[in-house]
């Protein structure tokens, strides 16, 4: 397979300038991926820029303006591109691509308010403003994938210095909002970073503990749905959970509003909300 060329920061800025002269609606884009790493000087170049917009109006503005500077829609994206859920993919004659997402990337993580607040402006001209996400948020996006190139990028970002607590909090927030266990993907990648590159993360144990608690909660919810309404009933039918772990999981689930506990009866009876 022919390798697509790499493009450096100067080339990307030239494309931003061309786009700014054509776009007719005020548009903010948020850079992620290799393009953002190039602007952090963590990569020499990139094959494309991955950007997120917040509104359908901005998405339409980009899709209308890019063809005027010699980009064409990629009619048949590869399976990889279908999997990452890009809203629009365009390419110019040089082989440079824009992968444009509306709020959600890879059918998974979303552009959160905290990500927006942590971003910095790297380009502003006329109606176009380009922000790059923080290194912490770039790390978060990379951490849920299984591609070897993303692990390399995570290594570069980690070696440049991170606020690890921001990484942890964003993953937890994204996980809670989506109902998906993104902590699992982060944990596996943190272990891989340590095993392959010797990069030990100070949040690895915290992520492991949060993941274990959430897995316990899922098991308890499963048992309740299967008709087990008491602590002993859940513990007896769960291979790995003691009554103590069940009680702790029930307390967390009650605090989250996912269950109610009837304490008027002995033993207590648990109900799903």
C-alpha positions as CSV (number, residue, x, y, z in Angstrom):
1,X,0.0,0.0,0.0
2,X,1.3,3.4,-1.0
3,X,2.2,5.6,2.0
4,X,0.5,8.9,2.2
5,X,2.8,11.9,2.6
6,X,3.4,13.8,5.8
7,X,2.7,17.5,6.1
8,X,4.4,19.9,8.5
9,X,3.1,22.8,10.6
10,X,3.9,25.4,7.9
11,X,1.8,23.6,5.4
12,X,-1.1,23.3,7.8
13,X,-1.0,27.0,8.6
14,X,-1.0,27.7,4.8
15,X,-4.2,25.7,4.5
16,X,-5.8,27.5,7.5
17,X,-5.0,30.8,5.8
18,X,-6.6,29.7,2.5
19,X,-9.7,28.4,4.4
20,X,-10.1,31.6,6.4
21,X,-10.3,33.6,3.2
22,X,-13.2,31.5,2.0
23,X,-15.3,30.6,5.0
24,X,-18.5,32.7,5.3
25,X,-19.7,31.8,8.8
26,X,-17.9,32.3,12.1
27,X,-16.4,28.9,12.8
28,X,-14.3,27.5,15.7
29,X,-12.5,24.2,15.2
30,X,-10.7,22.2,17.8
31,X,-7.6,20.2,16.6
32,X,-6.9,16.8,17.9
33,X,-4.6,14.0,16.7
34,X,-1.3,14.3,14.8
35,X,-2.0,17.9,13.7
36,X,-2.3,19.1,17.2
37,X,0.9,17.2,18.2
38,X,2.7,19.0,15.4
39,X,1.8,22.3,16.9
40,X,3.1,21.1,20.2
41,X,6.4,20.2,18.5
42,X,5.8,16.6,19.5
43,X,5.6,15.4,15.8
44,X,7.4,16.6,12.7
45,X,4.3,16.2,10.6
46,X,1.0,14.5,10.0
47,X,-1.0,13.0,7.1
48,X,-4.1,14.9,8.0
49,X,-5.8,17.2,10.6
50,X,-8.5,15.9,12.8
51,X,-10.8,18.6,14.0
52,X,-14.0,18.9,16.0
53,X,-16.8,21.5,15.6
54,X,-19.5,22.2,18.1
55,X,-22.5,23.0,15.8
56,X,-24.1,21.7,12.6
57,X,-23.8,25.3,11.2
58,X,-20.0,25.1,11.6
59,X,-19.9,21.7,10.1
60,X,-21.8,23.0,7.0
61,X,-19.5,26.1,6.8
62,X,-16.4,23.9,6.6
63,X,-18.0,21.4,4.1
64,X,-19.0,24.4,1.9
65,X,-15.7,26.3,2.1
66,X,-13.2,23.5,1.7
67,X,-14.2,22.5,-1.9
68,X,-13.5,26.2,-2.9
69,X,-9.8,25.7,-2.0
70,X,-9.5,22.5,-4.0
71,X,-10.6,19.8,-1.5
72,X,-12.9,17.0,-2.6
73,X,-15.1,14.8,-0.5
74,X,-13.7,11.3,0.0
75,X,-16.6,9.4,-1.4
76,X,-15.7,5.9,-0.1
77,X,-13.8,6.2,3.1
78,X,-11.7,3.2,4.2
79,X,-13.0,0.9,6.9
80,X,-10.7,2.7,9.4
81,X,-12.4,5.9,8.6
82,X,-15.8,4.4,8.9
83,X,-14.9,3.1,12.3
84,X,-13.7,6.5,13.6
85,X,-17.0,8.0,12.6
86,X,-15.8,11.1,10.9
87,X,-18.7,13.4,9.8
88,X,-16.8,14.7,6.8
89,X,-13.5,13.6,5.2
90,X,-12.0,15.8,2.5
91,X,-8.7,15.6,0.6
92,X,-6.7,18.0,-1.7
93,X,-4.5,17.1,-4.7
94,X,-1.4,17.0,-2.4
95,X,-3.0,14.1,-0.5
96,X,-3.6,16.2,2.6
97,X,-6.9,15.4,4.5
98,X,-9.3,17.0,6.9
99,X,-11.2,14.6,9.1
100,X,-14.1,16.7,10.6
101,X,-16.2,15.6,13.5
102,X,-19.3,17.1,15.0
103,X,-18.9,17.0,18.8
104,X,-18.2,13.2,19.0
105,X,-15.0,11.4,17.8
106,X,-14.7,7.7,17.0
107,X,-18.3,7.2,18.0
108,X,-17.0,7.5,21.5
109,X,-15.6,10.5,23.3
110,X,-17.2,14.0,23.1
111,X,-15.8,17.5,23.1
112,X,-16.6,18.4,26.7
113,X,-16.9,21.8,28.2
114,X,-13.8,21.2,30.2
115,X,-11.9,20.3,27.0
116,X,-13.0,23.5,25.4
117,X,-11.9,25.6,28.5
118,X,-8.5,24.0,28.5
119,X,-7.9,24.5,24.7
120,X,-5.7,27.3,23.4
121,X,-6.0,29.4,20.2
122,X,-3.3,28.7,17.6
123,X,-4.8,30.5,14.6
124,X,-7.3,33.3,14.1
125,X,-8.2,35.1,10.9
126,X,-11.4,36.6,9.8
127,X,-14.2,34.2,10.7
128,X,-12.0,31.2,11.4
129,X,-10.5,30.3,14.8
130,X,-8.5,27.2,15.4
131,X,-7.9,25.8,18.9
132,X,-5.7,23.0,19.9
133,X,-6.8,20.8,22.8
134,X,-4.6,20.5,25.9
135,X,-1.9,17.8,26.0
136,X,-4.0,16.1,28.7
137,X,-7.1,15.9,26.4
138,X,-5.0,14.8,23.4
139,X,-3.7,12.0,25.7
140,X,-7.3,11.1,26.6
141,X,-8.4,10.8,23.0
142,X,-5.3,8.6,22.2
143,X,-5.9,6.4,25.3
144,X,-9.1,4.7,24.1
145,X,-7.6,3.3,20.9
146,X,-5.5,0.2,20.2
147,X,-3.4,1.5,17.3
148,X,0.4,1.2,17.8
149,X,0.9,4.7,16.4
150,X,-1.4,6.1,19.1
151,X,0.6,4.5,21.9
152,X,3.7,6.1,20.4
153,X,1.9,9.5,20.5
154,X,0.9,8.8,24.1
155,X,4.5,8.2,24.9
156,X,5.5,11.5,23.3
157,X,2.8,13.4,25.2
158,X,3.6,11.8,28.5
159,X,7.3,12.6,28.1
160,X,6.5,16.2,27.4
161,X,4.7,16.4,30.8
162,X,1.1,16.0,31.9
163,X,-1.3,16.9,34.7
164,X,-2.3,13.3,35.2
165,X,-5.2,14.2,37.5
166,X,-6.9,16.0,34.6
167,X,-6.5,12.9,32.4
168,X,-8.1,10.8,35.1
169,X,-11.0,13.2,35.7
170,X,-11.8,13.6,32.0
171,X,-11.9,9.8,31.5
172,X,-14.1,9.3,34.5
173,X,-16.4,12.2,33.3
174,X,-16.6,10.8,29.8
175,X,-17.2,7.3,31.1
176,X,-20.0,8.4,33.4
177,X,-21.7,10.5,30.7
178,X,-21.6,7.7,28.1
179,X,-22.1,4.7,30.3
180,X,-19.0,3.1,28.8
181,X,-16.0,1.8,30.7
182,X,-13.3,4.1,29.1
183,X,-11.2,3.5,32.3
184,X,-10.6,0.0,31.0
185,X,-9.0,1.2,27.8
186,X,-7.0,3.9,29.7
187,X,-5.8,1.3,32.2
188,X,-4.6,-1.1,29.5
189,X,-2.7,1.6,27.6
190,X,-1.1,2.9,30.9
191,X,0.2,-0.6,31.5
192,X,1.5,-0.9,28.0
193,X,3.3,2.5,28.3
194,X,5.0,1.2,31.5
195,X,5.8,-2.2,30.1
196,X,7.1,-1.0,26.7
197,X,8.6,2.3,27.5
198,X,9.1,2.4,31.2
199,X,6.7,5.3,31.7
200,X,5.0,4.9,35.1
201,X,1.8,6.9,35.5
202,X,0.9,8.1,39.0
203,X,-2.8,7.5,38.2
204,X,-2.5,3.8,37.2
205,X,-3.6,2.5,40.6
206,X,-6.4,5.0,40.8
207,X,-7.7,3.9,37.4
208,X,-7.4,0.3,38.4
209,X,-9.5,0.9,41.6
210,X,-12.2,2.9,39.8
211,X,-12.4,0.2,37.1
212,X,-12.7,-2.5,39.7
213,X,-15.5,-0.6,41.5
214,X,-17.4,0.0,38.3
215,X,-17.1,-3.7,37.3
216,X,-18.5,-4.6,40.8
217,X,-21.4,-2.2,40.2
218,X,-22.2,-3.7,36.8
219,X,-22.1,-7.2,38.3
220,X,-24.5,-6.2,41.1
221,X,-26.8,-4.5,38.6
222,X,-26.8,-7.7,36.6
223,X,-27.7,-9.8,39.6
224,X,-30.5,-7.5,40.6
225,X,-31.9,-7.7,37.0
226,X,-31.8,-11.4,37.4
227,X,-34.0,-11.3,40.5
228,X,-31.4,-11.2,43.3
229,X,-32.8,-8.6,45.7
230,X,-30.6,-9.1,48.8
231,X,-27.0,-8.8,49.7
232,X,-26.5,-12.5,50.4
233,X,-28.5,-13.4,47.3
234,X,-26.2,-11.3,45.1
235,X,-23.0,-12.5,46.8
236,X,-24.0,-16.1,46.6
237,X,-24.6,-15.9,42.9
238,X,-21.5,-13.9,42.1
239,X,-18.2,-15.9,41.8
240,X,-15.9,-13.0,42.7
241,X,-17.9,-10.7,45.0
242,X,-18.0,-11.1,48.8
243,X,-20.9,-9.7,50.8
244,X,-18.6,-6.8,51.9
245,X,-17.9,-5.9,48.2
246,X,-21.6,-6.2,47.4
247,X,-22.5,-3.8,50.3
248,X,-19.9,-1.2,49.1
249,X,-21.2,-1.4,45.5
250,X,-24.8,-1.1,46.7
251,X,-23.9,2.1,48.6
252,X,-22.3,3.6,45.5
253,X,-25.2,2.7,43.3
254,X,-27.7,4.1,45.8
255,X,-25.7,7.4,45.9
256,X,-25.8,7.5,42.1
257,X,-29.6,7.0,42.2
258,X,-29.5,3.7,40.3
259,X,-31.1,1.7,43.0
260,X,-33.3,2.0,46.1
261,X,-33.0,-0.1,49.2
262,X,-36.0,-1.0,51.3
263,X,-34.6,-0.9,54.9
264,X,-38.0,-1.6,56.5
265,X,-37.5,-5.3,55.7
266,X,-35.0,-7.8,57.0
267,X,-33.0,-8.6,55.0
268,X,-33.0,-5.3,53.1
269,X,-34.6,-5.6,49.7
270,X,-33.0,-3.8,46.7
271,X,-34.8,-2.4,43.7
272,X,-33.7,-0.9,40.5
273,X,-34.6,2.7,39.8
